[in-house]
Amino acid sequence: MSQYLLLLHETPADFAQLSPAAMQEIIESHRAFAGRLAGRGQLAGGEKLCDDGGRHIRVQDGMPLATDGPYAEAHDVIGGYYVITADSDAQAEAIACECPHQGGGRWIELRKIDAMA
C-alpha cells in the first residue's frame, strides 16, 4: 500500500463571501470525508493550513531568504492537505474524487509519496 498527498488548492477569495453557516457546512463535509477515510483505514493524516500565507524560503546569493507569501490576492494557494493510503494510483484518484474540496475554482493536486526509507 502506498501513501498519497492530496494538496487542496484554492483561491483565497473563494471563502471570503461565505456565510458562517456555509462555512460550517464545508467544515462538516470535510469531517465526514475524513471520517469515511479513517473508517476504511485510508487516512494517514491531514490538516487545514492557516490563512496567513506562511513564509517562502528561497536561496538568494547563496543565502536562505524568507519572505511573506502567498498573499490574499494570490491566484492559487494550498489551503490544506490529506495524506491517504491506497493500493494503486487509480484507487488514490478515486479517493481524491470523493473529496468535498472540488468545485468553484478549488482543485486537488494528487501526488504519490516516495518513501525515503
C-alpha positions as CSV (number, residue, x, y, z in Angstrom):
1,M,0.0,0.0,0.0
2,S,1.3,3.5,-0.9
3,Q,0.7,6.9,0.6
4,Y,-0.5,9.8,-1.4
5,L,-0.8,13.6,-0.7
6,L,-3.9,15.5,-1.6
7,L,-3.0,19.2,-1.8
8,L,-6.1,21.3,-1.6
9,H,-5.7,24.3,-3.9
10,E,-8.0,27.3,-3.7
11,T,-8.2,31.0,-4.4
12,P,-8.2,32.9,-1.1
13,A,-11.3,34.9,-2.2
14,D,-13.2,31.6,-2.6
15,F,-14.4,31.7,1.1
16,A,-14.4,35.5,1.7
17,Q,-18.1,35.9,0.9
18,L,-19.5,32.8,2.6
19,S,-21.8,33.0,5.5
20,P,-20.9,31.3,8.8
21,A,-23.5,28.6,8.0
22,A,-22.0,27.9,4.6
23,M,-18.5,27.7,6.1
24,Q,-19.8,25.3,8.8
25,E,-21.3,23.1,6.0
26,I,-17.9,23.0,4.3
27,I,-16.2,22.1,7.6
28,E,-18.7,19.3,8.3
29,S,-18.3,17.9,4.7
30,H,-14.5,17.6,5.3
31,R,-15.1,16.0,8.7
32,A,-17.4,13.4,7.1
33,F,-14.9,12.8,4.3
34,A,-12.0,12.3,6.8
35,G,-14.3,10.1,8.9
36,R,-15.1,7.8,6.0
37,L,-11.4,7.5,5.1
38,A,-10.4,6.8,8.7
39,G,-13.2,4.1,8.9
40,R,-11.7,2.4,5.8
41,G,-8.1,2.7,7.2
42,Q,-7.1,5.1,4.3
43,L,-6.5,8.3,6.3
44,A,-2.8,8.8,7.4
45,G,-3.2,12.5,8.2
46,G,-4.2,15.9,7.1
47,E,-5.0,19.4,8.3
48,K,-6.3,22.8,7.2
49,L,-3.5,25.3,6.8
50,C,-3.6,28.7,8.4
51,D,-4.8,31.5,6.2
52,D,-1.8,33.8,6.9
53,G,0.1,32.5,3.9
54,G,3.2,31.4,5.7
55,R,6.7,32.1,4.5
56,H,8.6,31.4,1.3
57,I,12.2,30.2,1.8
58,R,14.5,30.6,-1.2
59,V,18.2,30.8,-1.7
60,Q,19.4,34.2,-3.0
61,D,23.1,34.9,-3.5
62,G,23.9,31.6,-1.7
63,M,21.9,32.5,1.5
64,P,18.4,31.5,2.6
65,L,15.9,34.3,2.3
66,A,12.5,34.2,4.0
67,T,9.7,36.3,2.6
68,D,5.9,36.6,3.2
69,G,3.6,34.8,0.9
70,P,1.4,33.9,-0.7
71,Y,-0.8,36.9,-0.3
72,A,-4.6,37.0,-0.2
73,E,-4.6,38.4,-3.8
74,A,-2.7,35.3,-5.0
75,H,-4.4,33.3,-7.7
76,D,-3.8,30.0,-6.0
77,V,-2.8,28.8,-2.5
78,I,-2.7,25.5,-0.7
79,G,-5.4,25.6,1.9
80,G,-4.9,22.2,3.4
81,Y,-3.9,18.6,2.8
82,Y,-4.8,15.0,3.3
83,V,-2.3,12.1,3.5
84,I,-4.1,8.9,2.3
85,T,-3.2,5.3,1.7
86,A,-4.2,3.4,-1.4
87,D,-3.4,0.2,-3.2
88,S,-2.9,1.9,-6.6
89,D,-2.8,5.2,-8.4
90,A,-6.4,4.5,-9.6
91,Q,-7.6,4.0,-6.1
92,A,-5.9,7.2,-4.9
93,E,-7.5,9.1,-7.7
94,A,-10.9,7.7,-6.8
95,I,-10.4,8.8,-3.2
96,A,-9.4,12.3,-4.4
97,C,-12.6,12.4,-6.4
98,E,-14.6,11.8,-3.2
99,C,-13.1,14.9,-1.5
100,P,-15.5,17.7,-0.9
101,H,-12.9,20.3,-1.8
102,Q,-13.6,20.3,-5.5
103,G,-15.6,22.9,-7.4
104,G,-15.9,26.7,-7.5
105,G,-12.3,27.2,-8.7
106,R,-11.0,24.8,-6.0
107,W,-9.0,21.8,-7.1
108,I,-6.9,18.9,-5.8
109,E,-3.3,18.0,-6.7
110,L,-2.7,14.3,-6.1
111,R,0.9,13.3,-5.5
112,K,2.3,9.8,-4.7
113,I,4.7,9.9,-1.7
114,D,8.1,8.4,-2.5
115,A,9.1,6.7,0.8
116,M,12.6,7.7,1.7
117,A,13.3,4.6,3.9
